[in-house]
Amino acid sequence: MRVSDKHSKITQAAVKVFAQKGFFNARISDIAKEAKVADGTIYLYFNNKYDILISLFEDEIGKIILQVKLLLEKEEDPC
């Protein structure tokens, strides 16, 4: 499995676990189980669950910024 695949599996699993249990009740082991990876594998990609959460925010904000840039490029007169 490629590095980006595992990273993606972990972040997708984290979203699901955070939604089900809440961020503070979620454990790394819950995320690992959902992602079907060993607990230690998560620490190869993230320092802790706060790091996972920040990564999720950065990914989503990045998508929003890209969409806004694409929309602005289409505008002929932004005023």
N, CA, C and O of each residue as an XYZ file, in Angstrom:
316
protein
N       0.853     -1.186      0.000
C       0.000      0.000      0.000
C       0.888      1.236      0.000
O       1.875      1.302      0.733
N       0.533      2.210     -0.825
C       1.311      3.437     -0.920
C       1.120      4.304      0.324
O       0.125      4.196      1.041
N       2.107      5.163      0.550
C       2.075      6.069      1.706
C       0.823      6.924      1.687
O       0.154      7.062      2.710
N       0.495      7.502      0.536
C      -0.667      8.381      0.460
C      -1.964      7.614      0.701
O      -2.929      8.173      1.223
N      -1.990      6.325      0.319
C      -3.172      5.504      0.570
C      -3.393      5.308      2.065
O      -4.517      5.432      2.551
N      -2.326      5.004      2.790
C      -2.456      4.816      4.243
C      -2.841      6.124      4.922
O      -3.695      6.151      5.809
N      -2.205      7.197      4.496
C      -2.532      8.514      5.065
C      -4.013      8.806      4.849
O      -4.704      9.246      5.768
N      -4.489      8.564      3.657
C      -5.892      8.801      3.325
C      -6.818      7.889      4.130
O      -7.851      8.340      4.624
N      -6.462      6.624      4.265
C      -7.277      5.693      5.058
C      -7.376      6.158      6.505
O      -8.437      6.075      7.123
N      -6.271      6.642      7.033
C      -6.251      7.099      8.428
C      -7.118      8.345      8.589
O      -7.897      8.437      9.538
N      -6.991      9.299      7.677
C      -7.789     10.523      7.819
C      -9.277     10.237      7.624
O     -10.110     10.800      8.334
N      -9.617      9.376      6.679
C     -11.021      9.026      6.486
C     -11.573      8.306      7.714
O     -12.706      8.551      8.129
N     -10.774      7.424      8.287
C     -11.196      6.718      9.494
C     -11.363      7.697     10.652
O     -12.297      7.576     11.445
N     -10.463      8.657     10.746
C     -10.543      9.652     11.825
C     -11.828     10.459     11.729
O     -12.486     10.708     12.739
N     -12.184     10.865     10.529
C     -13.427     11.615     10.347
C     -14.606     10.793     10.866
O     -15.465     11.306     11.583
N     -14.637      9.527     10.499
C     -15.737      8.658     10.918
C     -15.758      8.481     12.439
O     -16.810      8.588     13.069
N     -14.588      8.208     13.020
C     -14.508      7.993     14.472
C     -14.831      9.279     15.224
O     -15.552      9.245     16.221
N     -14.307     10.414     14.760
C     -14.607     11.692     15.417
C     -16.107     11.969     15.367
O     -16.680     12.463     16.338
N     -16.739     11.654     14.245
C     -18.179     11.888     14.105
C     -18.984     10.978     15.029
O     -19.996     11.400     15.589
N     -18.544      9.748     15.187
C     -19.282      8.787     16.013
C     -19.062      9.006     17.509
O     -20.010      8.970     18.293
N     -17.816      9.232     17.897
C     -17.477      9.275     19.322
C     -17.213     10.674     19.856
O     -17.178     10.892     21.068
N     -17.030     11.614     18.947
C     -16.590     12.939     19.371
C     -15.073     12.945     19.460
O     -14.451     11.916     19.726
N     -14.489     14.105     19.236
C     -13.029     14.196     19.214
C     -12.406     13.751     20.531
O     -11.457     12.968     20.530
N     -12.922     14.236     21.643
C     -12.281     13.960     22.926
C     -12.452     12.517     23.392
O     -11.632     12.018     24.163
N     -13.497     11.846     22.938
C     -13.692     10.442     23.310
C     -13.025      9.474     22.338
O     -12.884      8.290     22.642
N     -12.619      9.961     21.189
C     -11.960      9.117     20.193
C     -10.542      8.802     20.661
O      -9.864      9.641     21.256
N     -10.114      7.582     20.380
C      -8.751      7.166     20.719
C      -8.013      6.790     19.435
O      -8.623      6.424     18.431
N      -6.715      6.888     19.493
C      -5.896      6.483     18.351
C      -6.209      5.038     17.977
O      -6.265      4.700     16.795
N      -6.411      4.193     18.967
C      -6.716      2.785     18.690
C      -8.046      2.634     17.947
O      -8.193      1.731     17.123
N      -9.005      3.501     18.230
C     -10.290      3.483     17.503
C     -10.070      3.827     16.027
O     -10.633      3.198     15.131
N      -9.244      4.831     15.809
C      -8.958      5.256     14.438
C      -8.195      4.166     13.696
O      -8.485      3.873     12.535
N      -7.222      3.570     14.371
C      -6.441      2.493     13.755
C      -7.328      1.311     13.387
O      -7.195      0.731     12.310
N      -8.224      0.968     14.284
C      -9.133     -0.158     14.015
C     -10.018      0.142     12.813
O     -10.208     -0.717     11.951
N     -10.554      1.338     12.749
C     -11.419      1.737     11.633
C     -10.639      1.761     10.318
O     -11.173      1.396      9.271
N      -9.373      2.191     10.372
C      -8.535      2.278      9.175
C      -7.914      0.927      8.808
O      -7.326      0.770      7.738
N      -8.057     -0.037      9.711
C      -7.466     -1.369      9.520
C      -5.945     -1.293      9.390
O      -5.338     -1.900      8.508
N      -5.354     -0.519     10.313
C      -3.899     -0.433     10.410
C      -3.521     -0.609     11.882
O      -4.366     -0.490     12.769
N      -2.254     -0.892     12.125
C      -1.769     -1.007     13.505
C      -1.729      0.383     14.146
O      -1.541      1.393     13.467
N      -1.908      0.408     15.463
C      -1.863      1.695     16.177
C      -0.585      2.464     15.852
O      -0.621      3.670     15.606
N       0.537      1.761     15.851
C       1.829      2.395     15.599
C       1.933      3.011     14.215
O       2.682      3.968     14.016
N       1.195      2.476     13.266
C       1.223      3.014     11.903
C       0.741      4.457     11.883
O       1.251      5.282     11.124
N      -0.225      4.750     12.704
C      -0.748      6.122     12.751
C       0.353      7.094     13.143
O       0.421      8.211     12.628
N       1.216      6.662     14.059
C       2.292      7.546     14.520
C       3.393      7.733     13.479
O       4.263      8.585     13.657
N       3.371      6.964     12.409
C       4.303      7.201     11.304
C       3.863      8.420     10.491
O       4.673      9.047      9.808
N       2.579      8.745     10.574
C       2.004      9.837      9.785
C       1.609     11.045     10.626
O       1.620     12.173     10.133
N       1.264     10.823     11.878
C       0.765     11.883     12.749
C       1.378     11.756     14.138
O       1.698     10.651     14.576
N       1.542     12.879     14.831
C       2.085     12.861     16.186
C       1.051     12.399     17.216
O       1.381     11.712     18.182
N      -0.204     12.789     16.990
C      -1.283     12.472     17.935
C      -2.614     12.794     17.251
O      -2.636     13.176     16.081
N      -3.714     12.642     17.977
C      -5.008     12.882     17.328
C      -5.243     14.363     17.049
O      -6.013     14.700     16.150
N      -4.599     15.249     17.797
C      -4.698     16.681     17.499
C      -4.051     16.976     16.147
O      -4.550     17.795     15.375
N      -2.955     16.313     15.873
C      -2.269     16.467     14.592
C      -3.158     15.981     13.442
O      -3.173     16.581     12.368
N      -3.890     14.901     13.673
C      -4.833     14.404     12.662
C      -5.907     15.449     12.413
O      -6.232     15.740     11.261
N      -6.459     16.015     13.471
C      -7.514     17.019     13.344
C      -7.016     18.246     12.572
O      -7.711     18.753     11.692
N      -5.834     18.710     12.900
C      -5.262     19.868     12.197
C      -5.067     19.537     10.724
O      -5.337     20.369      9.857
N      -4.604     18.337     10.441
C      -4.418     17.901      9.055
C      -5.745     17.909      8.292
O      -5.802     18.317      7.132
N      -6.802     17.457      8.951
C      -8.131     17.463      8.324
C      -8.576     18.888      8.013
O      -9.094     19.160      6.930
N      -8.374     19.791      8.962
C      -8.736     21.194      8.735
C      -7.932     21.777      7.575
O      -8.487     22.452      6.709
N      -6.629     21.518      7.560
C      -5.778     22.049      6.494
C      -6.208     21.527      5.125
O      -6.241     22.280      4.152
N      -6.535     20.246      5.052
C      -6.989     19.663      3.784
C      -8.270     20.323      3.302
O      -8.388     20.679      2.129
N      -9.224     20.484      4.199
C     -10.520     21.061      3.815
C     -10.391     22.542      3.466
O     -10.999     23.004      2.501
N      -9.613     23.283      4.236
C      -9.392     24.704      3.938
C      -8.681     24.841      2.588
O      -8.989     25.741      1.807
N      -7.731     23.943      2.321
C      -7.034     23.953      1.034
C      -7.991     23.759     -0.129
O      -7.850     24.410     -1.164
N      -8.962     22.871      0.031
C      -9.969     22.640     -1.013
C     -10.825     23.889     -1.230
O     -11.131     24.247     -2.368
N     -11.203     24.539     -0.152
C     -12.016     25.752     -0.242
C     -11.230     26.861     -0.948
O     -11.765     27.550     -1.817
N      -9.968     27.029     -0.573
C      -9.134     28.063     -1.197
C      -8.987     27.802     -2.690
O      -9.060     28.733     -3.492
N      -8.783     26.561     -3.066
C      -8.664     26.212     -4.485
C      -9.949     26.547     -5.242
O      -9.894     27.093     -6.344
N     -11.094     26.226     -4.662
C     -12.372     26.533     -5.303
C     -12.556     28.038     -5.477
O     -13.021     28.494     -6.522
N     -12.196     28.795     -4.470
C     -12.322     30.253     -4.549
C     -11.395     30.803     -5.635
O     -11.793     31.675     -6.407
N     -10.157     30.294     -5.695
C      -9.225     30.749     -6.730
C      -9.776     30.462     -8.120
O      -9.699     31.312     -9.007
N     -10.328     29.273     -8.312
C     -10.884     28.918     -9.618
C     -12.060     29.820     -9.984
O     -12.198     30.227    -11.137
N     -12.900     30.128     -9.012
C     -14.026     31.021     -9.265
C     -13.557     32.437     -9.592
O     -14.111     33.094    -10.474
N     -12.537     32.897     -8.880
C     -12.012     34.242     -9.130
C     -11.352     34.344    -10.504
O     -11.424     35.387    -11.154
N     -10.713     33.267    -10.942
C     -10.094     33.269    -12.266
C     -11.122     33.424    -13.371
O     -10.818     33.975    -14.429
N     -12.330     32.947    -13.139
C     -13.397     33.026    -14.129
C     -14.039     34.408    -14.193
O     -14.669     34.762    -15.190
N     -13.878     35.182    -13.127
C     -14.482     36.515    -13.064
C     -13.736     37.488    -13.978
O     -12.509     37.576    -13.946
N     -14.488     38.200    -14.776
C     -13.888     39.189    -15.652
C     -13.713     40.521    -14.931
O     -12.722     41.223    -15.137
N     -14.681     40.861    -14.087
C     -14.629     42.135    -13.372
C     -14.962     41.854    -11.899
O     -16.136     41.804    -11.532
N     -13.935     41.670    -11.054
C     -14.191     41.318     -9.660
C     -14.783     42.438     -8.800
O     -15.083     42.215     -7.627
N     -14.952     43.615     -9.353
C     -15.507     44.735     -8.573
C     -16.983     44.729     -8.505
O     -17.576     45.610     -7.883
